[in-house]
Amino acid sequence: MDPLTIIAAMTAASKLIEVGTKIIETRRRNRELTAEEAEAWRVYLESKLEQPHWSV
Amino acid sequence: MRPIRRTLAALLCAAAMLSAPAALVATGTLSGCSTSSSARHDSAVATAEKSVQIAFETVDAFLAWEYANRAVAPEAARTVATELRAKAPATFRAAWAAIAEYKATRGASEATRMTARVDIALNLATNLPWTR
């Protein structure tokens, strides 16, 4: 198998675990966010949107 | 299926988990919104917030993967990624703002707007080709 393909597959698998953990944690929450938590997530969103993989 | 496609499919199938909150938002959890006085226990808000966060994490993971593996990613992945980069930021900002607006007012029209914008954000993740 192409080494690039293996690396890409491993990267995706690692990302899958990371994202899956976040999704499970989020789905467990059974309350709405406080104002501080909501603002913190908005800041997180903006910081993510500035990362290179979001650049058009 | 090639391993790279199989792994990408697994990553994006996380988005399938979005269907449950999407259904909750769309099928009436908002019915009690206008009378809710609890700032911390409004299930419609909790569901909307979770839906947007999960949709964003899914889209973000996909874009990060596509960016890191552009040399080997399928052409279809690049096409979807380009579209997402163009429209997803405004969509997620609008959804989060609509939730904040509803939390500030607890009004019926704000609830309707929140539902609509959250659904649009959810569609970004659930309409990825590999999740169909």
N, CA and C atoms of all chains as a GROMACS GRO file, in nm:
protein
  564
    1MET      N    1   0.084  -0.120   0.000
    1MET     CA    2   0.000   0.000   0.000
    1MET      C    3   0.088   0.125   0.000
    2ASP      N    4   0.042   0.225  -0.066
    2ASP     CA    5   0.111   0.352  -0.077
    2ASP      C    6   0.132   0.412   0.064
    3PRO      N    7   0.257   0.447   0.100
    3PRO     CA    8   0.283   0.503   0.234
    3PRO      C    9   0.200   0.627   0.263
    4LEU      N   10   0.178   0.710   0.161
    4LEU     CA   11   0.096   0.830   0.181
    4LEU      C   12  -0.046   0.792   0.222
    5THR      N   13  -0.095   0.686   0.162
    5THR     CA   14  -0.230   0.640   0.193
    5THR      C   15  -0.238   0.589   0.336
    6ILE      N   16  -0.133   0.517   0.378
    6ILE     CA   17  -0.130   0.464   0.515
    6ILE      C   18  -0.129   0.580   0.615
    7ILE      N   19  -0.044   0.678   0.588
    7ILE     CA   20  -0.036   0.794   0.680
    7ILE      C   21  -0.170   0.867   0.685
    8ALA      N   22  -0.230   0.886   0.569
    8ALA     CA   23  -0.359   0.956   0.565
    8ALA      C   24  -0.465   0.879   0.643
    9ALA      N   25  -0.464   0.748   0.629
    9ALA     CA   26  -0.562   0.665   0.699
    9ALA      C   27  -0.541   0.672   0.850
   10MET      N   28  -0.413   0.671   0.893
   10MET     CA   29  -0.384   0.678   1.036
   10MET      C   30  -0.424   0.814   1.092
   11THR      N   31  -0.399   0.919   1.015
   11THR     CA   32  -0.439   1.053   1.059
   11THR      C   33  -0.589   1.061   1.076
   12ALA      N   34  -0.660   1.007   0.979
   12ALA     CA   35  -0.806   1.011   0.985
   12ALA      C   36  -0.858   0.930   1.104
   13ALA      N   37  -0.795   0.815   1.130
   13ALA     CA   38  -0.839   0.731   1.242
   13ALA      C   39  -0.818   0.804   1.375
   14SER      N   40  -0.703   0.871   1.388
   14SER     CA   41  -0.673   0.946   1.509
   14SER      C   42  -0.775   1.059   1.527
   15LYS      N   43  -0.806   1.126   1.417
   15LYS     CA   44  -0.903   1.236   1.422
   15LYS      C   45  -1.041   1.183   1.458
   16LEU      N   46  -1.073   1.064   1.409
   16LEU     CA   47  -1.203   1.003   1.437
   16LEU      C   48  -1.220   0.983   1.588
   17ILE      N   49  -1.117   0.935   1.653
   17ILE     CA   50  -1.124   0.913   1.798
   17ILE      C   51  -1.143   1.045   1.871
   18GLU      N   52  -1.066   1.145   1.829
   18GLU     CA   53  -1.074   1.276   1.894
   18GLU      C   54  -1.213   1.337   1.877
   19VAL      N   55  -1.264   1.334   1.756
   19VAL     CA   56  -1.396   1.392   1.729
   19VAL      C   57  -1.506   1.310   1.797
   20GLY      N   58  -1.493   1.179   1.794
   20GLY     CA   59  -1.592   1.093   1.858
   20GLY      C   60  -1.602   1.122   2.006
   21THR      N   61  -1.489   1.143   2.071
   21THR     CA   62  -1.489   1.174   2.214
   21THR      C   63  -1.561   1.305   2.240
   22LYS      N   64  -1.531   1.405   2.158
   22LYS     CA   65  -1.598   1.535   2.176
   22LYS      C   66  -1.749   1.522   2.156
   23ILE      N   67  -1.789   1.446   2.055
   23ILE     CA   68  -1.932   1.430   2.026
   23ILE      C   69  -2.002   1.359   2.140
   24ILE      N   70  -1.940   1.256   2.194
   24ILE     CA   71  -2.002   1.182   2.304
   24ILE      C   72  -2.016   1.272   2.427
   25GLU      N   73  -1.912   1.349   2.456
   25GLU     CA   74  -1.918   1.440   2.571
   25GLU      C   75  -2.029   1.543   2.553
   26THR      N   76  -2.039   1.595   2.430
   26THR     CA   77  -2.142   1.697   2.403
   26THR      C   78  -2.281   1.638   2.415
   27ARG      N   79  -2.300   1.518   2.361
   27ARG     CA   80  -2.433   1.457   2.362
   27ARG      C   81  -2.479   1.422   2.504
   28ARG      N   82  -2.385   1.402   2.595
   28ARG     CA   83  -2.422   1.367   2.733
   28ARG      C   84  -2.481   1.487   2.808
   29ARG      N   85  -2.445   1.607   2.765
   29ARG     CA   86  -2.488   1.726   2.838
   29ARG      C   87  -2.640   1.741   2.826
   30ASN      N   88  -2.708   1.763   2.938
   30ASN     CA   89  -2.854   1.775   2.933
   30ASN      C   90  -2.903   1.908   2.988
   31ARG      N   91  -2.826   2.010   2.965
   31ARG     CA   92  -2.866   2.144   3.007
   31ARG      C   93  -2.816   2.242   2.903
   32GLU      N   94  -2.872   2.361   2.904
   32GLU     CA   95  -2.820   2.462   2.812
   32GLU      C   96  -2.694   2.523   2.872
   33LEU      N   97  -2.614   2.583   2.786
   33LEU     CA   98  -2.488   2.641   2.831
   33LEU      C   99  -2.514   2.770   2.907
   34THR      N  100  -2.427   2.800   3.002
   34THR     CA  101  -2.434   2.930   3.068
   34THR      C  102  -2.387   3.036   2.969
   35ALA      N  103  -2.410   3.161   3.002
   35ALA     CA  104  -2.367   3.270   2.914
   35ALA      C  105  -2.215   3.264   2.894
   36GLU      N  106  -2.143   3.232   3.001
   36GLU     CA  107  -1.997   3.226   2.990
   36GLU      C  108  -1.953   3.110   2.900
   37GLU      N  109  -2.018   2.997   2.916
   37GLU     CA  110  -1.984   2.880   2.833
   37GLU      C  111  -2.017   2.906   2.687
   38ALA      N  112  -2.132   2.971   2.662
   38ALA     CA  113  -2.171   3.000   2.524
   38ALA      C  114  -2.072   3.097   2.460
   39GLU      N  115  -2.029   3.197   2.536
   39GLU     CA  116  -1.932   3.294   2.484
   39GLU      C  117  -1.796   3.225   2.461
   40ALA      N  118  -1.760   3.136   2.552
   40ALA     CA  119  -1.634   3.064   2.535
   40ALA      C  120  -1.637   2.980   2.408
   41TRP      N  121  -1.752   2.919   2.379
   41TRP     CA  122  -1.760   2.837   2.257
   41TRP      C  123  -1.759   2.925   2.133
   42ARG      N  124  -1.820   3.044   2.142
   42ARG     CA  125  -1.816   3.136   2.028
   42ARG      C  126  -1.671   3.176   1.998
   43VAL      N  127  -1.595   3.202   2.104
   43VAL     CA  128  -1.454   3.236   2.086
   43VAL      C  129  -1.378   3.116   2.026
   44TYR      N  130  -1.410   2.997   2.073
   44TYR     CA  131  -1.349   2.874   2.019
   44TYR      C  132  -1.381   2.861   1.871
   45LEU      N  133  -1.508   2.887   1.835
   45LEU     CA  134  -1.550   2.880   1.694
   45LEU      C  135  -1.468   2.976   1.609
   46GLU      N  136  -1.456   3.100   1.656
   46GLU     CA  137  -1.381   3.200   1.579
   46GLU      C  138  -1.234   3.162   1.565
   47SER      N  139  -1.178   3.106   1.672
   47SER     CA  140  -1.036   3.067   1.665
   47SER      C  141  -1.017   2.952   1.567
   48LYS      N  142  -1.112   2.860   1.564
   48LYS     CA  143  -1.105   2.749   1.468
   48LYS      C  144  -1.116   2.800   1.325
   49LEU      N  145  -1.205   2.896   1.304
   49LEU     CA  146  -1.228   2.946   1.168
   49LEU      C  147  -1.108   3.020   1.112
   50GLU      N  148  -1.016   3.058   1.200
   50GLU     CA  149  -0.895   3.126   1.154
   50GLU      C  150  -0.782   3.030   1.122
   51GLN      N  151  -0.802   2.903   1.152
   51GLN     CA  152  -0.696   2.806   1.125
   51GLN      C  153  -0.685   2.778   0.975
   52PRO      N  154  -0.567   2.734   0.933
   52PRO     CA  155  -0.541   2.718   0.788
   52PRO      C  156  -0.640   2.628   0.715
   53HIS      N  157  -0.687   2.523   0.782
   53HIS     CA  158  -0.776   2.432   0.709
   53HIS      C  159  -0.913   2.492   0.681
   54TRP      N  160  -0.938   2.610   0.738
   54TRP     CA  161  -1.065   2.679   0.708
   54TRP      C  162  -1.046   2.788   0.603
   55SER      N  163  -0.924   2.811   0.561
   55SER     CA  164  -0.901   2.917   0.463
   55SER      C  165  -0.950   2.874   0.326
   56VAL      N  166  -1.020   2.963   0.260
   56VAL     CA  167  -1.073   2.931   0.127
   56VAL      C  168  -0.959   2.925   0.026
   57MET      N  169  -1.360  -0.116  -0.127
   57MET     CA  170  -1.335   0.023  -0.090
   57MET      C  171  -1.190   0.038  -0.045
   58ARG      N  172  -1.123   0.138  -0.096
   58ARG     CA  173  -0.984   0.160  -0.056
   58ARG      C  174  -0.979   0.200   0.091
   59PRO      N  175  -0.867   0.163   0.160
   59PRO     CA  176  -0.856   0.194   0.304
   59PRO      C  177  -0.877   0.342   0.333
   60ILE      N  178  -0.822   0.428   0.248
   60ILE     CA  179  -0.834   0.572   0.274
   60ILE      C  180  -0.980   0.615   0.271
   61ARG      N  181  -1.055   0.559   0.177
   61ARG     CA  182  -1.196   0.593   0.168
   61ARG      C  183  -1.274   0.536   0.286
   62ARG      N  184  -1.235   0.413   0.328
   62ARG     CA  185  -1.305   0.349   0.439
   62ARG      C  186  -1.286   0.430   0.566
   63THR      N  187  -1.163   0.476   0.590
   63THR     CA  188  -1.136   0.552   0.711
   63THR      C  189  -1.204   0.687   0.706
   64LEU      N  190  -1.202   0.749   0.590
   64LEU     CA  191  -1.271   0.877   0.575
   64LEU      C  192  -1.420   0.859   0.598
   65ALA      N  193  -1.472   0.750   0.547
   65ALA     CA  194  -1.614   0.723   0.566
   65ALA      C  195  -1.647   0.708   0.714
   66ALA      N  196  -1.559   0.641   0.788
   66ALA     CA  197  -1.582   0.624   0.932
   66ALA      C  198  -1.580   0.759   1.002
   67LEU      N  199  -1.486   0.843   0.963
   67LEU     CA  200  -1.478   0.976   1.023
   67LEU      C  201  -1.608   1.052   0.999
   68LEU      N  202  -1.654   1.048   0.877
   68LEU     CA  203  -1.770   1.128   0.843
   68LEU      C  204  -1.902   1.066   0.889
   69CYS      N  205  -1.898   0.937   0.916
   69CYS     CA  206  -2.019   0.873   0.968
   69CYS      C  207  -2.052   0.923   1.108
   70ALA      N  208  -1.955   0.988   1.173
   70ALA     CA  209  -1.986   1.050   1.302
   70ALA      C  210  -2.100   1.149   1.285
   71ALA      N  211  -2.108   1.203   1.166
   71ALA     CA  212  -2.215   1.300   1.138
   71ALA      C  213  -2.352   1.235   1.141
   72ALA      N  214  -2.355   1.104   1.122
   72ALA     CA  215  -2.484   1.036   1.126
   72ALA      C  216  -2.547   1.049   1.264
   73MET      N  217  -2.462   1.067   1.366
   73MET     CA  218  -2.512   1.084   1.501
   73MET      C  219  -2.592   1.214   1.514
   74LEU      N  220  -2.579   1.299   1.415
   74LEU     CA  221  -2.650   1.426   1.419
   74LEU      C  222  -2.799   1.408   1.394
   75SER      N  223  -2.838   1.298   1.335
   75SER     CA  224  -2.978   1.284   1.297
   75SER      C  225  -3.070   1.287   1.418
   76ALA      N  226  -3.026   1.236   1.531
   76ALA     CA  227  -3.112   1.236   1.649
   76ALA      C  228  -3.141   1.377   1.698
   77PRO      N  229  -3.039   1.458   1.725
   77PRO     CA  230  -3.072   1.594   1.767
   77PRO      C  231  -3.147   1.671   1.661
   78ALA      N  232  -3.117   1.646   1.534
   78ALA     CA  233  -3.187   1.716   1.427
   78ALA      C  234  -3.335   1.686   1.435
   79ALA      N  235  -3.366   1.559   1.458
   79ALA     CA  236  -3.506   1.520   1.465
   79ALA      C  237  -3.574   1.584   1.586
   80LEU      N  238  -3.501   1.591   1.696
   80LEU     CA  239  -3.559   1.651   1.816
   80LEU      C  240  -3.593   1.797   1.793
   81VAL      N  241  -3.501   1.866   1.729
   81VAL     CA  242  -3.523   2.008   1.705
   81VAL      C  243  -3.640   2.027   1.610
   82ALA      N  244  -3.646   1.937   1.509
   82ALA     CA  245  -3.746   1.956   1.404
   82ALA      C  246  -3.885   1.908   1.442
   83THR      N  247  -3.895   1.824   1.543
   83THR     CA  248  -4.026   1.762   1.568
   83THR      C  249  -4.090   1.804   1.698
   84GLY      N  250  -4.064   1.924   1.741
   84GLY     CA  251  -4.149   1.974   1.847
   84GLY      C  252  -4.092   1.995   1.984
   85THR      N  253  -3.964   1.983   2.003
   85THR     CA  254  -3.912   2.012   2.136
   85THR      C  255  -3.921   2.161   2.164
   86LEU      N  256  -3.952   2.238   2.061
   86LEU     CA  257  -3.966   2.382   2.081
   86LEU      C  258  -4.105   2.420   2.128
   87SER      N  259  -4.194   2.323   2.140
   87SER     CA  260  -4.332   2.356   2.171
   87SER      C  261  -4.347   2.431   2.303
   88GLY      N  262  -4.258   2.406   2.397
   88GLY     CA  263  -4.272   2.474   2.525
   88GLY      C  264  -4.180   2.592   2.542
   89CYS      N  265  -4.117   2.634   2.438
   89CYS     CA  266  -4.015   2.738   2.450
   89CYS      C  267  -4.067   2.868   2.506
   90SER      N  268  -4.181   2.912   2.454
   90SER     CA  269  -4.224   3.046   2.489
   90SER      C  270  -4.264   3.057   2.636
   91THR      N  271  -4.290   2.943   2.700
   91THR     CA  272  -4.331   2.950   2.840
   91THR      C  273  -4.218   2.913   2.935
   92SER      N  274  -4.105   2.876   2.882
   92SER     CA  275  -3.996   2.835   2.969
   92SER      C  276  -3.933   2.955   3.037
   93SER      N  277  -3.917   2.946   3.167
   93SER     CA  278  -3.854   3.057   3.237
   93SER      C  279  -3.718   3.016   3.292
   94SER      N  280  -3.684   2.887   3.276
   94SER     CA  281  -3.556   2.841   3.327
   94SER      C  282  -3.447   2.866   3.226
   95ALA      N  283  -3.345   2.938   3.267
   95ALA     CA  284  -3.237   2.969   3.174
   95ALA      C  285  -3.146   2.850   3.154
   96ARG      N  286  -3.151   2.751   3.240
   96ARG     CA  287  -3.056   2.641   3.237
   96ARG      C  288  -3.117   2.510   3.195
   97HIS      N  289  -3.250   2.499   3.184
   97HIS     CA  290  -3.311   2.369   3.159
   97HIS      C  291  -3.407   2.370   3.040
   98ASP      N  292  -3.381   2.458   2.945
   98ASP     CA  293  -3.463   2.462   2.825
   98ASP      C  294  -3.409   2.356   2.729
   99SER      N  295  -3.486   2.249   2.714
   99SER     CA  296  -3.435   2.137   2.634
   99SER      C  297  -3.415   2.176   2.488
  100ALA      N  298  -3.496   2.269   2.438
  100ALA     CA  299  -3.480   2.311   2.298
  100ALA      C  300  -3.344   2.380   2.279
  101VAL      N  301  -3.307   2.462   2.376
  101VAL     CA  302  -3.178   2.531   2.368
  101VAL      C  303  -3.064   2.430   2.383
  102ALA      N  304  -3.080   2.342   2.480
  102ALA     CA  305  -2.974   2.242   2.501
  102ALA      C  306  -2.952   2.160   2.375
  103THR      N  307  -3.062   2.120   2.311
  103THR     CA  308  -3.052   2.041   2.189
  103THR      C  309  -2.991   2.122   2.075
  104ALA      N  310  -3.034   2.247   2.063
  104ALA     CA  311  -2.982   2.333   1.956
  104ALA      C  312  -2.832   2.354   1.973
  105GLU      N  313  -2.790   2.383   2.096
  105GLU     CA  314  -2.647   2.406   2.121
  105GLU      C  315  -2.565   2.281   2.090
  106LYS      N  316  -2.615   2.168   2.136
  106LYS     CA  317  -2.542   2.043   2.110
  106LYS      C  318  -2.535   2.014   1.961
  107SER      N  319  -2.645   2.039   1.893
  107SER     CA  320  -2.650   2.011   1.749
  107SER      C  321  -2.548   2.093   1.672
  108VAL      N  322  -2.542   2.223   1.705
  108VAL     CA  323  -2.447   2.310   1.635
  108VAL      C  324  -2.304   2.270   1.668
  109GLN      N  325  -2.278   2.240   1.793
  109GLN     CA  326  -2.142   2.202   1.833
  109GLN      C  327  -2.098   2.073   1.764
  110ILE      N  328  -2.186   1.975   1.760
  110ILE     CA  329  -2.151   1.847   1.697
  110ILE      C  330  -2.135   1.864   1.547
  111ALA      N  331  -2.224   1.942   1.487
  111ALA     CA  332  -2.213   1.966   1.342
  111ALA      C  333  -2.081   2.036   1.312
  112PHE      N  334  -2.044   2.133   1.395
  112PHE     CA  335  -1.920   2.205   1.371
  112PHE      C  336  -1.800   2.113   1.386
  113GLU      N  337  -1.798   2.031   1.491
  113GLU     CA  338  -1.685   1.940   1.510
  113GLU      C  339  -1.670   1.844   1.393
  114THR      N  340  -1.784   1.801   1.340
  114THR     CA  341  -1.781   1.708   1.226
  114THR      C  342  -1.723   1.775   1.102
  115VAL      N  343  -1.773   1.894   1.073
  115VAL     CA  344  -1.725   1.967   0.955
  115VAL      C  345  -1.578   2.005   0.972
  116ASP      N  346  -1.544   2.050   1.094
  116ASP     CA  347  -1.405   2.088   1.120
  116ASP      C  348  -1.310   1.969   1.102
  117ALA      N  349  -1.352   1.853   1.150
  117ALA     CA  350  -1.268   1.733   1.136
  117ALA      C  351  -1.251   1.697   0.989
  118PHE      N  352  -1.358   1.707   0.914
  118PHE     CA  353  -1.350   1.676   0.772
  118PHE      C  354  -1.254   1.772   0.700
  119LEU      N  355  -1.268   1.903   0.729
  119LEU     CA  356  -1.182   2.000   0.662
  119LEU      C  357  -1.036   1.983   0.703
  120ALA      N  358  -1.012   1.952   0.830
  120ALA     CA  359  -0.875   1.930   0.876
  120ALA      C  360  -0.814   1.809   0.805
  121TRP      N  361  -0.896   1.704   0.791
  121TRP     CA  362  -0.848   1.584   0.722
  121TRP      C  363  -0.818   1.614   0.575
  122GLU      N  364  -0.911   1.685   0.510
  122GLU     CA  365  -0.893   1.716   0.367
  122GLU      C  366  -0.769   1.803   0.347
  123TYR      N  367  -0.748   1.897   0.438
  123TYR     CA  368  -0.634   1.989   0.427
  123TYR      C  369  -0.502   1.912   0.443
  124ALA      N  370  -0.501   1.819   0.538
  124ALA     CA  371  -0.378   1.744   0.566
  124ALA      C  372  -0.349   1.637   0.461
  125ASN      N  373  -0.452   1.595   0.389
  125ASN     CA  374  -0.436   1.483   0.295
  125ASN      C  375  -0.479   1.517   0.153
  126ARG      N  376  -0.460   1.643   0.118
  126ARG     CA  377  -0.509   1.688  -0.012
  126ARG      C  378  -0.449   1.608  -0.128
  127ALA      N  379  -0.325   1.564  -0.108
  127ALA     CA  380  -0.258   1.492  -0.218
  127ALA      C  381  -0.326   1.360  -0.250
  128VAL      N  382  -0.389   1.300  -0.150
  128VAL     CA  383  -0.449   1.168  -0.174
  128VAL      C  384  -0.601   1.168  -0.160
  129ALA      N  385  -0.657   1.282  -0.121
  129ALA     CA  386  -0.802   1.287  -0.101
  129ALA      C  387  -0.875   1.276  -0.235
  130PRO      N  388  -0.990   1.210  -0.234
  130PRO     CA  389  -1.068   1.202  -0.358
  130PRO      C  390  -1.111   1.342  -0.404
  131GLU      N  391  -1.127   1.356  -0.532
  131GLU     CA  392  -1.165   1.485  -0.590
  131GLU      C  393  -1.297   1.535  -0.529
  132ALA      N  394  -1.388   1.441  -0.503
  132ALA     CA  395  -1.517   1.479  -0.445
  132ALA      C  396  -1.499   1.544  -0.308
  133ALA      N  397  -1.401   1.496  -0.232
  133ALA     CA  398  -1.375   1.552  -0.100
  133ALA      C  399  -1.328   1.697  -0.113
  134ARG      N  400  -1.245   1.723  -0.211
  134ARG     CA  401  -1.196   1.860  -0.233
  134ARG      C  402  -1.310   1.953  -0.271
  135THR      N  403  -1.399   1.902  -0.354
  135THR     CA  404  -1.511   1.985  -0.398
  135THR      C  405  -1.601   2.022  -0.279
  136VAL      N  406  -1.632   1.922  -0.197
  136VAL     CA  407  -1.717   1.947  -0.080
  136VAL      C  408  -1.646   2.042   0.016
  137ALA      N  409  -1.516   2.020   0.036
  137ALA     CA  410  -1.440   2.104   0.129
  137ALA      C  411  -1.440   2.250   0.083
  138THR      N  412  -1.423   2.271  -0.044
  138THR     CA  413  -1.422   2.408  -0.097
  138THR      C  414  -1.556   2.477  -0.071
  139GLU      N  415  -1.664   2.403  -0.093
  139GLU     CA  416  -1.797   2.460  -0.069
  139GLU      C  417  -1.816   2.491   0.080
  140LEU      N  418  -1.772   2.399   0.165
  140LEU     CA  419  -1.788   2.420   0.309
  140LEU      C  420  -1.709   2.541   0.356
  141ARG      N  421  -1.586   2.555   0.305
  141ARG     CA  422  -1.504   2.669   0.348
  141ARG      C  423  -1.569   2.801   0.310
  142ALA      N  424  -1.644   2.800   0.203
  142ALA     CA  425  -1.708   2.924   0.157
  142ALA      C  426  -1.831   2.958   0.240
  143LYS      N  427  -1.911   2.859   0.274
  143LYS     CA  428  -2.039   2.894   0.337
  143LYS      C  429  -2.055   2.852   0.483
  144ALA      N  430  -1.975   2.760   0.531
  144ALA     CA  431  -1.995   2.712   0.668
  144ALA      C  432  -1.968   2.818   0.776
  145PRO      N  433  -1.864   2.900   0.764
  145PRO     CA  434  -1.841   2.997   0.872
  145PRO      C  435  -1.962   3.085   0.902
  146ALA      N  436  -2.022   3.141   0.799
  146ALA     CA  437  -2.138   3.228   0.819
  146ALA      C  438  -2.256   3.149   0.876
  147THR      N  439  -2.269   3.025   0.831
  147THR     CA  440  -2.380   2.942   0.878
  147THR      C  441  -2.368   2.912   1.027
  148PHE      N  442  -2.248   2.874   1.070
  148PHE     CA  443  -2.231   2.843   1.213
  148PHE      C  444  -2.243   2.968   1.300
  149ARG      N  445  -2.188   3.079   1.250
  149ARG     CA  446  -2.203   3.205   1.327
  149ARG      C  447  -2.350   3.241   1.341
  150ALA      N  448  -2.425   3.228   1.232
  150ALA     CA  449  -2.567   3.264   1.234
  150ALA      C  450  -2.646   3.173   1.328
  151ALA      N  451  -2.614   3.045   1.327
  151ALA     CA  452  -2.685   2.951   1.414
  151ALA      C  453  -2.658   2.983   1.561
  152TRP      N  454  -2.529   3.009   1.592
  152TRP     CA  455  -2.496   3.038   1.732
  152TRP      C  456  -2.559   3.170   1.776
  153ALA      N  457  -2.560   3.268   1.686
  153ALA     CA  458  -2.621   3.398   1.718
  153ALA      C  459  -2.772   3.382   1.738
  154ALA      N  460  -2.835   3.298   1.658
  154ALA     CA  461  -2.980   3.278   1.672
  154ALA      C  462  -3.014   3.212   1.805
  155ILE      N  463  -2.928   3.122   1.850
  155ILE     CA  464  -2.950   3.058   1.981
  155ILE      C  465  -2.938   3.165   2.092
  156ALA      N  466  -2.836   3.248   2.080
  156ALA     CA  467  -2.815   3.354   2.180
  156ALA      C  468  -2.934   3.450   2.181
  157GLU      N  469  -2.984   3.480   2.062
  157GLU     CA  470  -3.098   3.571   2.051
  157GLU      C  471  -3.222   3.509   2.118
  158TYR      N  472  -3.242   3.380   2.094
  158TYR     CA  473  -3.357   3.315   2.156
  158TYR      C  474  -3.341   3.310   2.308
  159LYS      N  475  -3.220   3.282   2.355
  159LYS     CA  476  -3.199   3.275   2.500
  159LYS      C  477  -3.225   3.410   2.566
  160ALA      N  478  -3.201   3.517   2.491
  160ALA     CA  479  -3.221   3.650   2.548
  160ALA      C  480  -3.369   3.687   2.555
  161THR      N  481  -3.449   3.633   2.462
  161THR     CA  482  -3.589   3.676   2.454
  161THR      C  483  -3.690   3.567   2.491
  162ARG      N  484  -3.656   3.441   2.460
  162ARG     CA  485  -3.746   3.326   2.476
  162ARG      C  486  -3.876   3.348   2.397
  163GLY      N  487  -3.868   3.422   2.288
  163GLY     CA  488  -3.987   3.450   2.208
  163GLY      C  489  -4.011   3.344   2.102
  164ALA      N  490  -4.136   3.338   2.054
  164ALA     CA  491  -4.174   3.236   1.955
  164ALA      C  492  -4.103   3.259   1.822
  165SER      N  493  -4.095   3.384   1.778
  165SER     CA  494  -4.031   3.410   1.648
  165SER      C  495  -3.882   3.379   1.654
  166GLU      N  496  -3.822   3.409   1.769
  166GLU     CA  497  -3.680   3.377   1.785
  166GLU      C  498  -3.657   3.226   1.789
  167ALA      N  499  -3.755   3.154   1.847
  167ALA     CA  500  -3.746   3.007   1.850
  167ALA      C  501  -3.751   2.950   1.709
  168THR      N  502  -3.840   3.008   1.628
  168THR     CA  503  -3.852   2.962   1.489
  168THR      C  504  -3.724   2.989   1.412
  169ARG      N  505  -3.668   3.108   1.433
  169ARG     CA  506  -3.543   3.144   1.364
  169ARG      C  507  -3.428   3.053   1.411
  170MET      N  508  -3.426   3.027   1.541
  170MET     CA  509  -3.320   2.940   1.594
  170MET      C  510  -3.330   2.800   1.530
  171THR      N  511  -3.449   2.747   1.525
  171THR     CA  512  -3.467   2.613   1.466
  171THR      C  513  -3.421   2.610   1.322
  172ALA      N  514  -3.460   2.712   1.248
  172ALA     CA  515  -3.425   2.717   1.105
  172ALA      C  516  -3.274   2.724   1.085
  173ARG      N  517  -3.209   2.810   1.163
  173ARG     CA  518  -3.064   2.827   1.144
  173ARG      C  519  -2.985   2.707   1.196
  174VAL      N  520  -3.034   2.645   1.300
  174VAL     CA  521  -2.966   2.525   1.349
  174VAL      C  522  -2.979   2.412   1.247
  175ASP      N  523  -3.097   2.402   1.186
  175ASP     CA  524  -3.117   2.299   1.084
  175ASP      C  525  -3.022   2.319   0.965
  176ILE      N  526  -3.002   2.444   0.927
  176ILE     CA  527  -2.910   2.473   0.815
  176ILE      C  528  -2.768   2.430   0.853
  177ALA      N  529  -2.729   2.460   0.977
  177ALA     CA  530  -2.595   2.420   1.022
  177ALA      C  531  -2.582   2.267   1.025
  178LEU      N  532  -2.688   2.202   1.071
  178LEU     CA  533  -2.685   2.055   1.075
  178LEU      C  534  -2.672   1.996   0.936
  179ASN      N  535  -2.740   2.058   0.841
  179ASN     CA  536  -2.737   2.005   0.704
  179ASN      C  537  -2.597   2.008   0.645
  180LEU      N  538  -2.515   2.102   0.690
  180LEU     CA  539  -2.378   2.106   0.638
  180LEU      C  540  -2.307   1.974   0.668
  181ALA      N  541  -2.332   1.921   0.787
  181ALA     CA  542  -2.264   1.798   0.826
  181ALA      C  543  -2.335   1.674   0.775
  182THR      N  544  -2.468   1.675   0.784
  182THR     CA  545  -2.541   1.553   0.746
  182THR      C  546  -2.549   1.534   0.596
  183ASN      N  547  -2.524   1.640   0.520
  183ASN     CA  548  -2.529   1.626   0.374
  183ASN      C  549  -2.394   1.596   0.311
  184LEU      N  550  -2.293   1.571   0.394
  184LEU     CA  551  -2.165   1.528   0.336
  184LEU      C  552  -2.191   1.397   0.261
  185PRO      N  553  -2.130   1.380   0.144
  185PRO     CA  554  -2.162   1.265   0.059
  185PRO      C  555  -2.146   1.131   0.129
  186TRP      N  556  -2.050   1.120   0.220
  186TRP     CA  557  -2.022   0.991   0.282
  186TRP      C  558  -2.120   0.955   0.392
  187THR      N  559  -2.205   1.051   0.434
  187THR     CA  560  -2.300   1.023   0.540
  187THR      C  561  -2.435   0.983   0.484
  188ARG      N  562  -2.451   0.984   0.352
  188ARG     CA  563  -2.583   0.953   0.294
  188ARG      C  564  -2.601   0.803   0.281
   0.00000   0.00000   0.00000
